[in-house]
Amino acid sequence: MEQIKLIWDFRGQTAVEIAKHHALHLQEFLDAKNYTTYKAEFELITEFIAIAYIVVPKAEMLFFRDALKPHRGEQV
């Protein structure tokens, strides 16, 4: 099954804190919509760049893209 990683980018001294906080809101959205098999995560890329992301099946990508407005996406 093809999967898409929907990504939100954050930059600056507080990037990791903002990405972590954004991941919490993404997880709240997933929980509210009963998407219990999906998980929101965050990742430190460099000292000043961090991302929040979710991985979803390609067939459901349009729903998540339109509802959550990620900055970008990539095929996993």
Order of alpha helices (4+ residues) and beta strands (2+ residues): beta-alpha-beta-beta-alpha-beta
